Amino acid sequence: MVVNDRGAERPDDSPRTDGGEASQDRPGQPATTQPRHEPRRLSPALIATLVAIPIMVLTFFIVVAALKQDGPSNPVQSLAAPDADSAECVKLVAALPERFDGFSGKKVGDGVVRYPSADGDIVVRCGVERPGDLAPTSSLQVVNPVQWFMTDTREGSGQAYVAVDRRPYVALWLPITAGNGPISDISAAISKTFPVAPLDFG
């Protein structure tokens, strides 16, 4: 209550603090303000990582697709073939079957005959060198009636052979999905084209 100059009391409408003083800011004191929260910014290193990860994943799938399109590599297509252009090899290439079940038609190029497939190609290479590991104790497989010497095997992929009782030597790659039909038909073509030759153990 406030007493006026006539002695009467009137209510004091000013808010007071617990100490009896008004809560209004005093002159010269700064006004109270609420603190501001700045938004958190990502570091440049984190941003670079987030950008790089999708690019790396995309690159990985592109490389895998390209490798799958080219087909799995095999030891036959990289063999040296000094007699690949001989008249005998030219004759054999013409005598080989045009296609096999489950494989595309015969494709010839760079001294290699290829029967493409999504699961691996059949590859024939005429005019290769004598296998260095061929010995009198080597195990040979006789097919229609060519004698084949296995030079390489790759688990889950296929096997490589060389016909060792004919001249020129003929290398063959068979994927695991080929079955027995292709080697039988290729052997028949070799048998009709090349005469039997003695085994050469070096």
Long-range contacts (C-beta under 8 A, 24 or more apart in sequence): 71-116, 71-120, 71-121, 72-120, 72-157, 72-175, 74-120, 74-121, 74-123, 74-154, 74-157, 74-158, 74-160, 74-173, 75-151, 75-152, 75-160, 75-173, 76-123, 76-124, 76-125, 76-160, 76-171, 76-172, 76-173, 77-112, 77-114, 77-123, 77-125, 77-173, 79-125, 79-128, 79-129, 79-171, 80-128, 80-129, 81-111, 81-125, 81-126, 81-127, 81-128, 81-129, 81-171, 82-127, 82-129, 83-126, 83-127, 83-128, 83-168, 83-169, 84-111, 84-125, 84-126, 84-127, 85-111, 85-127, 86-126, 86-127, 86-168, 88-126, 88-127, 88-167, 88-168, 88-193, 88-194, 89-126, 89-127, 89-168, 91-193, 92-126, 92-170, 92-189, 92-190, 92-193, 92-194, 93-124, 93-126, 95-189, 95-192, 95-193, 96-124, 96-186, 96-189, 97-182, 97-185, 97-186, 97-189, 100-178, 100-181, 100-182, 100-185, 101-181, 102-177, 102-178, 103-178, 103-182, 115-182, 117-175, 117-177, 119-175, 119-177, 120-157, 120-158, 120-175, 120-176, 120-177, 120-178, 121-173, 121-175, 122-172, 122-173, 122-174, 122-175, 122-178, 122-182, 123-171, 123-172, 123-173, 124-170, 124-171, 124-172, 124-173, 124-186, 125-170, 125-171, 125-172, 126-168, 126-169, 126-170, 126-171, 127-168, 127-169, 127-170, 128-162, 128-168, 128-169, 128-170, 128-171, 129-169, 130-162, 130-164, 130-169, 130-200, 130-202, 131-162, 131-164, 131-169, 132-202, 134-162, 134-164, 134-199, 134-200, 134-201, 134-202, 135-201, 135-202, 136-201, 140-164, 143-183, 143-184, 143-187, 144-184, 144-187, 144-188, 144-191, 145-187, 145-191, 146-187, 146-190, 146-191, 147-199, 148-172, 148-183, 148-187, 163-187, 163-190, 164-199, 164-200, 165-196, 165-197, 165-198, 165-199, 166-190, 166-191, 166-194, 166-195, 166-196, 166-197, 167-194, 167-197, 168-194, 170-194
